[in-house]
Amino acid sequence: MSKNEGTLDRILRVIVGLGLLAMVFVGPQTAWGWIGLVPLLTGLVGYCPLYAVLGIKTCPLKP
């Protein structure tokens, strides 16, 4: 499982993930905020399974 996300992609995913998770605890307090775990975890790990299926790679490093 090699990284397929670039730095900017990872930063944006973590920010969006945290923003969505915040909806669980503050704001509208909706359960849909738990979807924020997906971009948060993929941003922290640096690997997106959907990118692998689609053949997308934003990471500049060669494997």
Steps between C-alpha positions, in 0.01 A plus 500: 500500500704795375398861549292647221415841647709813478562742787235754400246223445571356844474839673167576335363158592595544867341847511179380332488191721537703818236745377252222435574334834436831673141475376452203733589698813420866418277674250210296362614190695414257223622143468601570138814659643643154560568487126788732587694198626561389141689808377667540839640146506601497133670837549693377802603172337575646157321224309158517337348172379277685251807667347659155462192365318482801269877514442537851643822598677567849636819397679808618308719215628562193288436164675 
